[in-house]
Amino acid sequence: MIFIDGLESAALFWQFRDSSVKRHFPVWEVYNGCYSAFQSTMRPTLTYILPDLPGGVASYVRNLLRFSTSHSFETFAILTQSRFGDSPANQSLGADHEIYFPHRLPKENLYAVARRLLRLIPDGPGVVVTNDVVELAAFSIYDPQKMIVMIMHGDYEYYYDLATKHANIIDYFVASSRHMSSKLSVLMPERSHSIRNLPCGVALPSLNRNPPEEVLRVIYVGGLSGTKRVLDLPKIDQELQQFGVEVHWTIAGSGPEEESLRNAWAWNPSVCWTGHIPTETVVSLLMDSDVFVLPSQSEGFPVSLVEAAAAGVVPVVSDLPSGIPEVVHPGSTGFRVPVGDVKSFAQAIASLAANRSLLEQMSKNVRDLATSNFDIRENVKAYDQLFESYSEPRVNRRLKQTLHYGSRLDRPWIPNFAVRAVRAFTRRDL
């Protein structure tokens, strides 16, 4: 039996949400004599674990849950909430059961967090889909006794490092772009047979975008962060002003660079700021846009790009190796621009403002491509097929699992309250 610290039990609670009904369980009730927060179900379970943050990861998982045609699983979503990170979104993904999982890493004992997480995973056969470090670290300590799938969400060293460090516990790796799939195969040639290139997808709007207006409508959708290079946006607008091109900007998103971006763009009061908005509202905004701009310095397979393409919004985006070449064919379905080249971004946008027939042709081309390649109703079938293989025999690699994180305070026998007290006193982020 796995034990939990008594003081910890008295201090924390989980929020469990089933459909529209939200219930709160004190920890001592959740853990009373069982390994799991839920009784074993008659059906196998499919459990997604991901950070409770807005953005592409949540959109990706929400689409998989919403459009799955499999009836094999009861679905769970565990949304991890770091008390030392960005504010949680408290969002719903559409699973049968949804659980908020707050933690205080790196101040807590990693073993205590792993125990709590494991007890929230239903007993019995099924699949656990991992998306970030917390759950992978936990499964390096305790085996959930299910098929483990890792989804690669970015062409970043962070995700490749997660994949290689936890290769012994992961049964399948899913990469949404061909580039990420190929790179994983180079990094782990012995695991190439378990790496799947499964494109993401979005719901296709029934109509194309609304007819263009006299002033070109340009939209950015995504997090307002440094890796997205959002501070390039006002510079692009300044270049357009020098070209004598007026555009109407919409910025849909929020993030740590929002205040800096607003200050840098204060000279243009016509910019429309929406903050974080639900996917349905994003689609409505895209239907009233002509050009989608994404100046990121790195991406995996941006869901926002696919959403824009599906609405017939012409992309002008950074020329990155992952995902973007599968959507943006220069001169046909949009423009790819060197990262940080604000003048080239402005020139591409200006060319669409000046040549509306080119705009409409590219709009049709990119919408046709999205319809053919990124319809979630079709693409989700490959995910369903992979998850339904959970009962097939697999090589037992988990005997070699190793915990790659923590310090001397992260031990299974040290009480969590003691670890938290020591780290609070020393103010060390371990």
Buried (B, 14 or more C-beta within 10 A) or exposed (E): EBEBBEEBBEEBBBBBBEEEEEEEBEBEEBBEEBBBBBEEBEBBBBBBBBBBBBBBBBBBBBBBBBBBEBEBBBBBBBBBBBEEEBEBBEBBBBBBBBBBBBBBBBBBBBBBBBBBBBBBBBBBBBBBBBBBBBBBBBBBBBBBBBBBBBBBBBBBEEBBEBBEBBBEBBBBBBBBBBBBBBBBBEBBEEBBEBBBBBBBBBBBBEEBBBEBEEEBBBBBBBBBBEBBBBBBBBBBBBBBBEBEBEBBBBBBBBBEBBEEBBEBBEEEEEBEBBEBBEBEEBBBBBBBBBBBBBBBEBBBBBBBBBBBBBBBBBBBBBBBBBBBBBBBBEEEBBBBBEBEBBEBBBBBBBBBBEEEEEBBBBBBBBBEBBBEBBBBEBBBBBBBEBBBEBEEEBEEEBEEBEBEBBEEBBEBEBBBBEBBEBBEEEEEEB
